Amino acid sequence: MPDPAPAPTVRCTVLPASARDPDGWLEREVEIRRSRFLTYLGRVEDEAQAREMVAVLRRRHHDARHVCSAFVLGPARDRMRSSDDGEPAGTAGVPMLEALLQRETAPGRTDLTDVCAVVVRWFGGIKLGAGGLVRAYSDSVSGALDAAPLRTRSRLALLAVEAPHTDAGRWENELRAAGVSVLEASYGAAAVRLTVGVPDTEEARAAFAERLADVTAGAGHAERIGEDWVDHE
């Protein structure tokens, strides 16, 4: 059996981290044969946030004929859902989802995730047909993505280093001076726990181990306690 693929350490999403609420969602509207298609893109971290976004927009646009949606979640993009919301099966949600999945964030790279797309449609009296609906919903999401600011996210390994009280301040200062991201210093009765974030690659972890050994004269040891994701422009 082949080895499983390594977990991604880089992914891309839309909008800055603050754009997870109604005021931060991107909007784009088009008219196609008298039907209005209003697209929203929002950054979401889990399925509950995605469903809440859909619910908020359904309440806001209660007069619309359809509120269709699609979302993709997770570093591996392995959680996804779509809804046609009354449109003929396969003509709305799936094309929207495909627009998210197929979006290139860089040449040859399709890693867009943690995003929810909602397309609100007001029927204008002219039927578009199945093919027309597929194009309309797909193009609505693609057009919104064209205007959306993208953020690259990289994975950090969270490491804990136990430092004696007498050395903790010096260790922290010297690690910071060496370019290490010290996220927290937690003072306990027996020691100070320094939490650091290191890019989660073999090279970066090895480089940190060398810095830690230099700073602590070999006395410091790091324990992995979790991971986090950080945004980059």
C-alpha positions in Angstrom: 0.0 0.0 0.0 1.4 3.4 -0.9 2.3 5.9 1.8 -0.5 8.5 2.5 0.1 11.9 1.0 1.7 14.3 3.4 -0.7 16.9 5.0 -0.6 20.2 3.2 1.5 22.9 5.0 0.2 25.8 2.8 -3.3 26.7 1.6 -5.1 29.7 0.2 -8.3 31.4 1.3 -10.2 34.5 0.5 -10.3 37.8 2.4 -8.4 38.7 5.6 -9.1 36.9 8.8 -11.4 39.7 10.0 -13.8 39.1 7.1 -15.9 36.4 8.8 -19.0 38.5 9.5 -21.7 40.1 7.3 -19.8 43.4 7.1 -16.7 41.6 5.7 -18.3 39.4 3.0 -17.5 40.3 -0.6 -20.5 41.0 -2.8 -20.9 41.0 -6.6 -24.1 41.3 -8.6 -24.8 40.5 -12.2 -28.0 40.4 -14.3 -28.5 37.6 -16.8 -31.6 37.7 -18.9 -33.5 39.7 -16.4 -32.6 37.4 -13.4 -30.5 39.0 -10.7 -27.6 37.0 -9.3 -26.1 38.4 -6.1 -22.9 36.5 -5.0 -21.4 36.6 -1.6 -18.0 35.2 -0.6 -17.1 34.7 3.0 -14.2 33.2 4.9 -15.3 30.4 7.2 -13.4 28.1 9.5 -16.0 25.4 10.0 -19.3 24.1 8.8 -21.2 25.9 11.4 -19.9 29.3 10.2 -20.7 28.4 6.6 -24.3 27.4 7.5 -24.8 30.5 9.6 -23.6 32.6 6.6 -26.3 31.0 4.4 -28.9 31.4 7.1 -28.1 35.1 7.5 -28.4 35.7 3.8 -31.6 33.8 3.5 -33.1 36.0 6.2 -31.7 39.1 4.6 -33.0 38.2 1.1 -36.3 36.5 2.1 -37.9 37.8 -1.1 -35.5 35.9 -3.4 -36.5 32.8 -5.3 -33.3 30.9 -4.5 -30.4 31.1 -2.1 -27.8 28.6 -3.4 -24.6 27.8 -1.7 -21.3 25.9 -1.7 -18.4 25.7 0.7 -15.0 24.0 1.0 -13.1 23.5 4.3 -9.9 22.2 5.7 -6.2 22.0 4.7 -6.9 19.0 2.5 -10.2 20.5 1.1 -11.9 17.3 2.2 -15.1 18.8 3.7 -17.5 20.3 1.1 -21.2 20.8 0.6 -23.4 22.4 -2.0 -27.1 23.3 -2.2 -29.3 23.9 -5.3 -32.1 25.4 -3.0 -34.9 24.6 -5.4 -33.1 25.0 -8.7 -33.0 21.9 -11.0 -30.7 19.3 -9.5 -27.0 19.9 -10.4 -27.5 23.4 -11.9 -26.5 25.6 -9.1 -24.7 24.2 -6.0 -22.4 21.8 -7.9 -21.2 24.4 -10.5 -20.6 26.8 -7.6 -18.6 24.2 -5.8 -16.6 23.4 -8.9 -15.8 27.1 -9.4 -14.3 27.0 -5.9 -12.4 23.8 -6.3 -11.0 24.6 -9.8 -9.9 28.2 -8.9 -6.1 28.6 -9.5 -4.6 30.6 -6.7 -1.2 30.5 -8.6 -0.3 29.0 -11.9 -1.0 25.3 -11.6 -2.1 25.5 -8.0 -5.7 24.8 -6.8 -5.7 25.1 -3.0 -8.5 27.5 -2.3 -10.3 26.5 0.9 -12.1 27.8 4.0 -14.5 29.7 1.8 -18.3 29.8 1.4 -20.0 31.1 -1.7 -23.7 32.1 -1.7 -25.6 33.1 -4.8 -29.0 34.8 -4.3 -31.2 34.7 -7.4 -34.3 36.8 -8.2 -36.1 35.3 -11.1 -36.7 37.8 -14.0 -39.4 35.9 -15.9 -37.2 34.3 -18.5 -36.1 30.7 -18.1 -32.4 30.1 -18.6 -32.5 26.3 -19.1 -30.2 23.8 -17.4 -27.1 24.8 -19.3 -27.8 28.5 -18.8 -28.2 28.0 -15.1 -25.0 26.1 -14.8 -23.1 28.9 -16.6 -24.8 31.6 -14.6 -24.0 30.1 -11.2 -20.5 29.1 -12.1 -19.7 32.5 -13.7 -21.2 34.3 -10.7 -18.8 32.6 -8.3 -15.9 32.9 -10.7 -16.5 36.6 -11.2 -16.6 37.2 -7.4 -13.4 35.2 -7.0 -11.8 37.4 -9.6 -12.4 40.4 -7.3 -11.6 38.7 -4.0 -8.4 39.4 -2.2 -6.6 36.1 -1.5 -4.5 35.1 1.5 -1.9 32.4 1.6 -2.0 30.5 4.9 1.0 28.5 6.2 1.0 25.9 9.0 2.9 26.5 12.2 4.1 23.8 14.5 3.4 24.9 18.1 6.2 23.9 20.4 6.6 24.2 24.2 9.9 24.8 25.9 10.2 24.5 29.6 12.7 27.1 31.0 14.0 27.6 34.5 12.8 30.8 36.1 16.4 32.1 36.3 16.9 31.6 32.5 13.5 32.2 31.0 13.9 35.9 30.3 17.2 35.4 28.6 16.0 32.4 26.6 13.0 34.3 25.4 14.9 37.4 24.4 17.6 35.5 22.6 15.1 33.3 20.7 13.2 36.4 19.6 16.5 38.0 18.6 17.2 34.9 16.5 13.9 35.4 14.6 11.9 32.8 16.5 8.2 33.6 17.1 7.6 33.4 20.8 3.8 33.3 21.2 3.5 33.1 25.0 5.4 32.9 28.2 3.4 31.1 30.9 4.9 31.3 34.4 4.3 28.3 36.6 5.5 27.3 40.1 8.4 25.1 38.8 9.2 26.6 35.4 8.3 29.0 32.7 6.7 27.5 29.6 7.6 29.3 26.4 5.3 28.6 23.5 6.8 29.1 20.1 5.5 28.9 16.5 7.8 27.4 13.8 7.0 26.9 10.1 5.9 23.3 10.0 8.6 22.0 7.6 11.4 19.6 8.4 14.0 22.3 7.6 12.4 24.9 9.8 12.0 22.6 12.7 15.6 21.4 12.4 16.8 25.1 12.3 14.8 25.9 15.4 16.3 22.9 17.2 19.8 24.2 16.4 18.9 27.7 17.6 17.4 26.4 20.8 20.5 24.3 21.5 22.7 27.4 21.0 20.6 29.7 23.2 20.2 27.2 26.0 23.6 25.5 25.8 21.7 22.2 25.2 19.5 22.5 28.2 16.3 23.4 26.4 14.0 20.8 24.8 10.9 21.4 22.7 7.7 19.4 22.8 5.1 19.6 20.0 1.8 20.7 21.5 -0.3 21.5 18.4 -0.5 23.5 15.2 -1.9 26.7 13.9 -2.4 28.6 10.6 -1.2 32.1 9.9 -2.1 34.5 7.1 0.3 36.1 4.6 -0.5 38.8 2.1 
